[in-house]
Amino acid sequence: MKSVFYVEEDFVASLLKQYFVGSGSTVFLRRSDNGNIGEQIALDSTDLFFAQSEDPERLSKVLETVRQKGRHVPTLVLTSQPDRIPEKYKSFAHFVSMPELLESNFRWHVRLAKTMRRVEEVKAHFDGAESVLILLQDDPDPDAIASGLALRQVLGRNKQTAPLGSFGRVTRPENITMVRLLEIEIEKVTKHALKNFDRIAVVDLQPPHMANPPEEIDLVIDHHPEQFNYKSHIKDIRPSYGATSTVLLEYLLCANSVIGTRLATAMLYGIKSDTFALSREVNEWDVEAFSYLYPLANQNLMRRIERPELPPAALDALSLALKNRRVIDKVAFIHLGRIERDDLIPQMADFSLSFEGIEWAFVSGVFESNYIISVRNVGYVRAAGRVLKEAFGEMGSAGGHASMAKAIIPITEFHHRWEIEPRNVRQIDRKVQQRFLKALHSAK
């Protein structure tokens, strides 16, 4: 990592030298070296430019050099007079005051300086578009929904010019409650309708995981492992992050966007649900984002979202399924039979993981014309998405995260592949369980 610093105060220079010791190459420039700034930051290897000055005129000259010579270099500016700096420099540089720097995580401000460049690129690409589609998963989850809302605000748009869209629908009860209480609209779109939009952004997933991915994509923002078999004009893939909402919080802060209670509640719940309340697959930025959003969110709404109501018929189905559960090799197998609500399957999977001695929860059910499987694990075993894809990827759609995954198999596939009649659910269950266990143990 190469960092270039333009610093006018010895105290700041001392702080930076202590902080960046052992962090790669560092170049310190003083007022007399002003003319060397362009030469230093024009190099492709520069990862960060830091400028500190209390003289707005001198600082503006420095930033003009950055604008002309180092357009893609992340820029962090320390000054107490940002209001006296021309707006054109605030589109690519992250400004911070000394009290803000001392009271918070310095690395967080460096992170925002780097995100500024991406936000600048995204806004420039979408500025000329009349209509934008923000595309979510086929069954949008809280992180995707919140990320979509945040991106729309970053772009300075409303639900008419940038609707949230999905090829499917929201099915899980807590997610249904979320969109209802927060008054979020998600349009159901078709592949044919995509041509009506000038730009398409995809959040919290990547096109290979869609049944009908768009042919042309302008932006992908995601926190899952990067897929390389698709093209997008701009990609921001951060697999070390626990939630896409964390990435979008950075975008909002870089855009100087006001985060209201509704958006903060959605984003906080998105981070909380995707990270199991910061207990899995998180980094320091997820913690920063959670801490930032928590006081802005409505905690009463959060509690109502997390505890959705279940009708008596659903409780009866769950009760019967629990009585007939099977446990094999620390895997709890539960079949719900034919159900009227497919959201019961992932709910039961979440609940089943709390059984004593269980490392995997495998819950299935028949909904309409499909056999649906939901899998959960405790987080330190094999990746759930990989196991489910290995077991059932050839029979239908299958995949997911490290600790949760889903498969949807047309019920006719069992007769086609295994010569089992669709009505013989008991035999299907046994065969499915055997296939899952084989995939689970194949790489051990």
N, C-alpha and C positions, 0 to 999 in steps of 0.2 A: 504494500500500500504506500502510495506517495501522497503526502499532504503538503500544501503550500500555504504559508501564513503571512498575511500582511498585518503587522501589529505595531501600534504606536505607543503602547504603555508597557513598561517593564513588568508590572504586576501580572498582566494578562499573558505576556510572553513566558513568564515563569510558570504560571498555571498550565499552559499548553505543553511546555517541555516536560513537566512532571506527568501529565496525563498521557501523552503520546510516546513516552519512552518505551522502546521495544516494539513499536507499532509500525515498523517499516521506515521508509525514507521521509524525512521532514526538512523543508526548506523555509527558513525564516527571513522575511524581507522587512526592512524598515522604510521610513519616509524617503530616505535618500535612494532607496532601491526601486522606487515607484516605476521607473522605466523598464525594469526587468520582469514585471508581473506578466505581461503578455507572452514573453519568451518562456517563462516557467510553466504557465498553465496551458499553453498551446500543445504541449506534449500529450499524447493519448494516455500516457500512464498516470496522469494526475487523477487521484480518486476524491480529493477534497480540497477546496480553496476556502480559507477562513480569513475574513477581513474584520479588523477592529479599528474604529476611529470615532471620535466625537466631533469631527469637522465634516458637516454634510457635504460641503463642496469637494473636499479631497476624496471622501468616500464615494461620491457620485462618479468622480473620474476613475477611481479604481473599478467600480462596477461597470462602467462603460467599456473599460478594457476587457473585462470578463465577458461582457455581452458580445464583443467583436471577436475576441481571440479564443475564448474558452466556453463556447455556447453550451457544451454538454457537460461541463465540469460542475458537480454539486457544490453549491456555494452557501456558506453559513456566515451571517453578518452579526457582529456584536456591536450594538450602539444604543444609546438612550434617546436618540432622535430619529426614529424611523419615519416620523411624520414629515420630516424635511427632505426625505429622499424621493425622487421622482418615481411614480407608479410603475413605469416601464421596467424598473429593476426588481420590483417585487413579484414579478411573474415567474422569475427563475431562482431568486435567492430567498432563503429562510432567515428572517430577522429575529433576534432575541436580545433582551436587555440583560445587564449584569445580574440584577436580583433574580430574574427568571432562570438564568444559567446556574446560579449558586443554589437555588431552591429545588432544582430538579435534576434529572439524570442527563449529564452532558451527552452521553451516547444517544439519547432520545433526540436531541436537537441535531446531531450529526445525521441520524437516520432520516429526519424530516428534510434536511438539506438535500439528501440524495433522492428522496421521493419527489421533491419539488420539480426536478427535471422531468420526471415521468408525467406528473400532472400537467406541466406546461405542454408536453407533447400530446397528451390526450385531449386537452381542451382545444388546442389548435386544430387537431384532426376532426373534431366534432362541431366546431364553431359554424361551419357553413351548411350544416345539414338542417333541413326543415323537419324531418321526422327521424326519431331514433327508437329502436327496439332494444330494451334491456332484457335479455333472455335468461331465464332461470331453468332449473332442472324440471324434469317431467312431473315430479312430485316435490315442489319447492319446500326446502327446510328453512328454519329461522335465519341461519347465517346467510343463505342466498337472498332471502326476502329483504333482510336488513341491508345487505350489500347493494342490492338493486336500488333501494330507496336512497342510500348514501350517494351512489354514483349519479343518480338523477339530480341530486342537489349540487354535486360538484360541477356538473355540466350546466347548472343554472336553468334547468327545465322543469316542466310540470307533467302531470299524468297525461295530458293531451299530446304534448310534443315528444314525450319519452315514456310510454307505458311500460310497465313490467309485464312480461309475457312468458307463457309456458305452453309446451305441447300437451301437457297433462293438467292435473288439478291438485290442489292441496288436499291431503287425505287424513293426516294424523290429527287427532282431536286438539292437541295443544297448539298445533300450527293453524288449524281452523280458528281456534279461539284467538290466537295472536292477530290474524288478519282482520277478524271481526272487531276486537276491542280497539285496535290501532287504526281501524278504518283504512285498510290497505287493499287496493284493487289490483288483481292479477288477471290479465286477459288470457283466454285460451286462444292460441294461434295455430295456424296450419302452415305447412311448408310452402304452400302456394301463396299465402299472405305475406311471406317475408319480402317479396319484391316490392311491397308498398312502402318500405322503409329505406331511407337514404343511408343510414348507418345501423349496424347491429353490434351490440356489445354482449358478451357472455360473461356471467359472474358466478363464482363458486363451483365451476365445473369446466371441463374442456370438451370441445366438440366430439371427440371419439366416443364419449360416454352418452351421446344422444342417439336416439333411434334414427332421426332424420336431421343431421347437422346441416346448418346453412352452408351454401357453396362459397359465399364471401363473408368474411368476418373482419370487423374493424378493430375490435378490442377483446382480449381475454384477461380477466383478473381472477386468480385462483390460488388456493393454498395446498392443493393436492399435488402429488408427484407429477412432474412435467411429462406430457405426451408429445411426441415429435411428428406424428403422422397427420398433421393438419397445418394450414397456413392462416395467419392473422396479421393484420397490418401492425398492431401493437400487442405485445404480450407482457404481462406482469405476473409471473408465476413464482410464488414463494413457498416452497414445500416445508420450510422450517417453521412456518407460522401455524398456529393452532386454528385460526379462523380467518376467512376472507374479510370479515368485518373489521379486523385489526388493520388490515391493509387500507381499507376504505376510510378508517378514522384518520390515518395519515393523510390521505387525499383531502379530506375535509379541512384538516388543520392547515395544510399547505395552501388551500384555496381560501383561507380566512373565512370559512363558512360558519354561520351560527348553527349550533346543534341544539334543536329544541327537544322538549321532553319526549315527544312521540318517537323521533328518530333515535334518541339516546336509549330509550327503552327497547326498541327493536334491536339495536346493535349490541347492547349489553346482553340481551337474551340470546342473540346469535352467537356471541363469544362463549357464553355460559353453556349453551346446549352443545356446541361443537367440541368443547374442551372438558366436558363434565365438571364445570365450575373450576377450571384451571387445574384439574387433577391429572390431565394426560396431554401429551403432544403439544406443549406450549413453549414459547420462548419469552424473553424479557419484554418484547414488544406487546405480546398478548396481555401480560400483567400490567404494563403501562396503560394500555387501552382500557382494560377493565377498570383500573383505578380512576382513569379520567372520566369514564362514562357513568360510573356508579352514582355519584352525587347528582347527576343530571337526569337520571332515569326515575320513572314512577314505580316504586317498589310494590305498591298495592296491585298495580296492573300486572307486574311480573308474577306475583303469587297467583293471581287469577288465571294467567296463561299456563302456568306450570301445573295447575290442578284442574284440568277440564272435567266436565261432568260426564258420567257414563250412564246410559239408560239401563233399566232392569234386565232387558234381554241380553245385553252385552255381559253383564255380570253373571248371568246364568251360564252363558257359553264359556266364560273363563273358569267358572267353578267346575263344570263338567270336565274341561280339558285338564285341569290340575289333578283331578282324581285319576286320570288315565295317563299321566306322565310316565316316561321311561328315562332312566339314567344309565348311560353306558360310557365308560372311560371318561368320567367327569364331564360328560355332555348331557344336558337335560333336553330330551326330545318331547315336544308337546304339539299335538295336532288339534286344531280348533274345529275341524269339520267345515261344512259350508256355512259361511258367515255373510251377514248383510253389510258389514262395515270392515273394509280391509285394514283400517288403522288399528284394529284390535291386535293384529299380528305383531307389529313392532312394539306395541305397548306390553304385550305379554312377554316378548323377548327381553325387554328392559327389566321387567319384574323378575323373570326367571333367573337372571344372572345373580340375584341376591340369595339364591338357595345355598345352603351350607355345602361346601365341598365341590361346587360347580365352577368350571373354568369356561364352559361354553353353553350358550343357550340357543337351541335350534327350534324355532316355532314355525309351524306351517298351517295353511288353511286354504280352502277353496272359495274364491270370490269370482262370481260371474263365470267366465270360461277359462279361468287361469288357476293354477296351483302356485301359491305364493309362499316364499320362504323368507324369514327374517332371522339373522344370526347376530349374536353378540358374544364378545369374549372379554376377559378381565384385563386385557391390555398388554400382557407380557408373554403371550403365546404367538402362534402363527397369525399372519394377517388374514382377517376374516374375508375380505374381498377377494384375495388370491385363492383361498381355499374354495369359496363358493363358485368362483369362475372356473376353476379346474374341475369341479364336480359337475356343474350344470351349464357351463358356458355354451356348449354345443346344442343344448336343448331349448334355450330361451335367453333372456337377458339376465346377466349375473355379474355382480361386482360390488365395490364399496370401499370403505375405509379399512384401516388396520384392525379396528375393534368393533366395527359394525358393517353389515352387508345385507344385500337383498337379491333375491332371484325371482323372476316371474316366468313360469313355464306354462305354455298352452296345455290344457288338460288332454288334448288329443295326442300330444307327443308321447305319452306313456303307452298308448296302444301302438303307435307307429314304431317306436324304438324297442319297447319291452313286451309288446303284445299283452298288455294289461288293460282290461276294460276300464274306462273312466269311472264307472260306478263302484269299482272295487277299490275303494279308498284305502282300506286296511293294507292291501297288498302293495299299493303305491307307496304308502308310508314306510313300510319295511324296506322296500327297495331304495327309496330316497335316503333313508337313514344309513343304510349300508354304503351307498355311494359317497355320502358325506364323510363317513368315518374313514373310508379308503383314501379319500383326498386329504383328509386331515393328517393322517399318519404317513402319507407317501413320502414326504420330505424330511421326516424325523430321523 
